[in-house]
Amino acid sequence: MDLNNPTRYNSDVIDFENMVYDLLRREVKEEAGIEIKEDIQFINDVVFVRPDEIPVVLVKFAGKYKKGKVKLEKDAFTDYAWVNEKEIKKYPCIEGVSEEIAKTIQLFTK
């Protein structure tokens, strides 16, 4: 975030709008090597406590592929697959992922 370039001034407070969406697009580019379109959709959120008792807030979003060839960030991921709501069931996933993929596909095919 460039503190010298706020999106607006709100009295004596400077605002930086859409920073989460900008961060999401940057992270996708860094971790997967691809670009996603501007239309990013909220999927859901989950709060859980890890076995080591550290609380985690997981906020999930979906984005539509724009361009680029998948190139996974080294030491972050080992594999990937482009799947639809039926194909995902062939993969061992965290509970709820197949429903989130179906929701994502539904959001972007309206």
Secondary structure by P-SEA (a helix, b strand, c coil): cccccccccccccccccaaaaaaaaaaaaaaccccccccccccbbbbbbccccbbbbbbbbbbcccccccccccccccccccccaaaaaacccccaaaaaaaaaaaaaac
